[in-house]
């Protein structure tokens, strides 16, 4: 979570990024890790910043023997890191892959995929693990090595991906990614707004969308922050002030090296005439958790889904004078919600728990599945068929007579070739994208009846 504009200016920040992915592990696709070259001026500048702003103690002696990158990595803080910029961003687009990730023991866990991005086109999904890129693979290399490689790459890259403990690969290339953090629709008389991130401009878009829905005389509102990795404190606060009555504080940013916290207060909004439900999941982090916590604790609006991510620290960016186009992203302290409530690393618990684990299929290949043999392709197809049709097909990957006749009856094909697999694959994505297939959304809608 970033500080307000005035506080960033006071801190000497010269760079304002569209913060989308950095909150879940320091992986912003528009950034490239700098080289390991050590200069005394850069070392001293970084140490001075950490001494002045970093929220906990650290061993500065590491910088005497290690590279700058290794020195910062020794903090063991996934949210504090060095990065370079090499491309121009606007408020609504950037050049990259269109996915964000966090470092884990398995690999780079995909935490965000933008619609119509290179990542979405090759079938990456939230929850995937990128375990390699071209000749680099987890085991031989660290997550940071792979993410560094991806950020520096300019041409096509082969990604090795782990999904449901099955490995596959896709080829991806950077393209222009259009950022659209706020989308909406009407579901009967209920308004639905999805906030993909609280980046710059999200509150302006949200208020425009909210007015459009309210002009339609909605009877209720659902705000969806599932898979939202966070964003700017100023943006989430602006949205919260649309709903929170009174003038009490709903967010405190307590920088360890600052005497006074930065406090965000409500501004006496008029209570909405309709009820509001908040949807969240395990990938709702940082500013998303601020939003959910404040809406529940101050206005008693239901939180529906599963526990949120559990990120209670905030960061800001410092431009380094000693290194060209290089910035240091630094954790300053902890954030607290209404009544100084601090979330645990287990996240915020929903008031209504709804678990909705959808099967995420593997990309299909060109080969035909052979009857009375076993393969991951058949397992993949059977999982989709079971979920779509409430079938009870075996999911060990064996292509038996029950699978064969089910495909004949429902897809009019005696072969499980590419065309048939593609038909099943496309049907499945159409199925999971329907409102009625979203258990969390269905539960929320039922509460307005």
Long-range contacts (C-beta under 8 A, 24 or more apart in sequence): 1-230, 1-231, 1-232, 1-233, 1-236, 1-253, 1-286, 1-287, 1-290, 1-314, 1-315, 1-335, 2-231, 2-232, 2-233, 2-234, 2-314, 2-315, 2-316, 2-317, 3-233, 3-253, 3-262, 3-314, 3-316, 3-332, 4-233, 4-234, 4-262, 5-234, 7-262, 8-316, 11-53, 11-316, 11-318, 12-318, 13-316, 13-317, 13-318, 13-319, 14-319, 15-85, 15-317, 15-319, 15-327, 16-200, 16-317, 17-89, 17-317, 18-89, 18-91, 18-94, 18-179, 18-199, 18-200, 19-197, 19-199, 19-230, 19-231, 19-232, 20-100, 20-112, 20-179, 20-197, 20-199, 20-229, 20-231, 21-100, 21-101, 21-111, 21-112, 21-229, 22-79, 22-315, 22-329, 23-79, 23-229, 23-230, 23-231, 23-285, 23-286, 23-287, 23-311, 23-315, 24-100, 24-101, 24-102, 24-111, 24-112, 24-229, 24-230, 24-283, 24-285, 24-309, 24-311, 25-78, 25-79, 25-101, 25-102, 25-103, 25-109, 25-111, 26-78, 26-79, 26-80, 26-81, 26-102, 26-103, 26-329, 27-100, 27-101, 27-102, 27-103, 27-108, 27-147, 28-83, 28-100, 29-94, 29-96, 29-97, 29-98, 29-99, 29-100, 29-150, 29-151, 29-177, 30-85, 30-87, 30-89, 30-94, 30-95, 30-96, 31-83, 31-84, 31-85, 31-151, 31-327, 32-83, 32-84, 32-85, 32-86, 32-148, 32-151, 32-152, 33-69, 33-81, 33-82, 33-83, 33-84, 33-144, 33-147, 33-148, 33-151, 33-152, 34-68, 34-69, 34-82, 34-83, 34-84, 34-323, 34-326, 36-67, 36-68, 36-69, 36-70, 37-67, 37-68, 38-67, 38-68, 39-322, 39-323, 41-322, 42-68, 42-320, 42-322, 42-323, 42-326, 43-68, 43-71, 44-322, 45-320, 45-321, 45-322, 46-71, 46-72, 46-82, 46-320, 46-328, 49-318, 49-328, 49-330, 50-75, 50-330, 52-257, 53-255, 53-257, 53-316, 53-318, 53-330, 53-332, 54-80, 54-256, 54-257, 54-330, 54-331, 54-332, 55-255, 55-256, 55-257, 55-313, 55-331, 55-332, 55-333, 55-334, 56-256, 72-328, 73-144, 77-331, 78-102, 78-103, 79-313, 79-315, 79-329, 79-331, 80-315, 80-328, 80-329, 80-330, 80-331, 81-328, 81-329, 82-326, 82-327, 82-328, 82-329, 83-326, 83-327, 83-329, 84-325, 84-326, 84-327, 85-325, 85-327, 86-325, 91-179, 91-200, 91-201, 92-178, 92-179, 92-180, 92-201, 93-176, 93-177, 93-178, 93-179, 94-176, 94-177, 94-179, 95-174, 95-175, 95-176, 95-177, 96-174, 96-175, 96-177, 97-150, 97-172, 97-174, 97-177, 98-175, 98-177, 99-124, 100-229, 101-130, 101-147, 103-143, 103-144, 103-147, 104-129, 104-143, 106-131, 106-138, 106-162, 107-131, 107-132, 107-138, 107-143, 107-146, 107-162, 108-143, 108-146, 108-147, 111-227, 111-229, 111-283, 112-196, 112-197, 112-227, 112-229, 112-283, 114-177, 114-178, 114-179, 114-196, 115-180, 116-178, 117-175, 117-177, 118-172, 118-173, 118-174, 118-175, 118-177, 119-172, 122-159, 122-170, 122-171, 122-172, 122-363, 123-170, 123-363, 124-159, 124-161, 124-170, 124-172, 125-163, 125-360, 126-227, 126-283, 127-163, 127-360, 128-161, 128-162, 128-163, 128-360, 129-161, 129-162, 129-163, 130-159, 130-160, 130-161, 131-160, 131-161, 131-162, 131-167, 132-159, 132-160, 133-157, 133-158, 133-159, 133-160, 134-158, 163-360, 163-362, 164-359, 164-360, 164-362, 166-362, 166-376, 166-380, 168-362, 168-363, 170-363, 181-205, 181-231, 182-206, 182-209, 183-209, 184-209, 184-212, 184-213, 186-213, 186-216, 186-218, 187-222, 187-435, 187-445, 188-445, 189-217, 189-218, 189-219, 189-220, 190-218, 190-219, 190-220, 190-221, 190-222, 190-445, 190-448, 191-216, 191-218, 191-220, 191-221, 191-222, 192-221, 192-222, 192-224, 192-441, 193-221, 193-222, 193-223, 193-224, 194-224, 195-223, 195-224, 195-225, 195-228, 195-239, 195-288, 195-291, 196-227, 196-228, 197-228, 197-229, 197-230, 197-231, 198-228, 198-230, 198-231, 198-232, 198-235, 198-236, 198-239, 198-287, 198-288, 198-291, 199-231, 199-232, 199-235, 200-232, 200-235, 201-235, 202-231, 202-232, 202-235, 202-239, 203-234, 203-235, 203-236, 203-238, 203-239, 206-239, 206-242, 207-238, 207-239, 207-242, 210-242, 218-274, 219-274, 219-448, 220-274, 220-275, 220-276, 220-277, 220-448, 221-272, 221-274, 221-275, 221-276, 221-277, 222-276, 222-277, 222-278, 222-279, 222-441, 222-444, 222-445, 223-276, 223-277, 223-278, 223-279, 223-291, 223-295, 224-278, 224-279, 224-441, 225-278, 225-279, 225-280, 225-284, 225-288, 225-291, 225-292, 226-279, 226-280, 226-281, 226-283, 226-284, 226-305, 226-440, 227-281, 227-283, 227-284, 228-283, 228-284, 228-285, 228-287, 228-288, 229-283, 229-285, 229-286, 229-288, 229-309, 230-285, 230-286, 230-287, 230-288, 230-289, 230-311, 231-286, 231-287, 232-287, 233-262, 233-264, 233-287, 233-290, 233-314, 233-335, 235-287, 236-287, 236-288, 236-290, 236-291, 237-264, 239-291, 240-264, 240-266, 240-290, 240-291, 240-294, 240-295, 241-266, 241-267, 241-269, 242-269, 243-269, 243-272, 243-276, 243-295, 243-299, 244-269, 244-294, 244-295, 244-298, 244-299, 245-269, 245-270, 245-271, 245-298, 245-299, 246-298, 248-298, 248-338, 249-338, 250-290, 250-294, 250-297, 250-298, 250-337, 250-338, 251-290, 251-294, 251-335, 251-336, 251-337, 252-335, 252-336, 252-337, 252-340, 253-314, 253-332, 253-333, 253-335, 254-333, 254-334, 254-335, 254-336, 255-332, 255-333, 256-332, 256-333, 257-332, 257-333, 258-332, 258-333, 261-336, 266-298, 271-299, 275-301, 275-447, 275-448, 276-301, 277-301, 277-302, 277-304, 277-444, 277-447, 277-448, 278-302, 278-303, 278-304, 279-304, 279-305, 279-440, 279-441, 279-444, 280-304, 280-305, 280-306, 280-308, 280-348, 280-350, 281-305, 281-306, 281-308, 281-440, 282-306, 282-307, 282-308, 282-309, 282-347, 283-309, 284-308, 284-309, 284-347, 285-309, 285-310, 285-311, 286-311, 286-314, 289-343, 289-347, 289-348, 290-335, 290-337, 292-348, 293-337, 293-338, 293-341, 293-343, 293-348, 294-337, 294-338, 296-348, 296-351, 297-337, 297-338, 297-339, 297-341, 298-338, 302-350, 302-351, 302-352, 302-444, 302-447, 303-348, 303-349, 303-350, 303-351, 303-352, 304-350, 304-351, 304-352, 304-354, 304-440, 304-443, 304-444, 305-350, 305-353, 305-354, 305-356, 305-440, 306-350, 306-353, 306-354, 306-355, 307-346, 307-347, 307-348, 307-349, 307-350, 308-343, 308-347, 308-348, 309-347, 310-343, 310-344, 310-345, 310-346, 310-347, 310-348, 312-336, 312-342, 312-343, 312-344, 312-345, 352-443, 352-447, 354-439, 354-440, 354-443, 355-439, 356-438, 356-439, 356-440, 358-387, 358-432, 358-437, 359-383, 359-384, 359-387, 361-425, 361-428, 364-418, 364-421, 364-422, 364-425, 365-418, 366-418, 367-418, 368-415, 368-416, 368-417, 368-418, 369-399, 369-416, 369-417, 369-421, 370-399, 371-399, 371-404, 371-416, 372-398, 372-399, 372-400, 373-398, 373-399, 374-398, 374-399, 375-399, 377-416, 377-421, 378-403, 378-416, 381-416, 381-421, 381-424, 384-424, 384-425, 384-427, 384-428, 385-410, 385-424, 387-428, 387-431, 387-432, 388-427, 388-428, 388-431
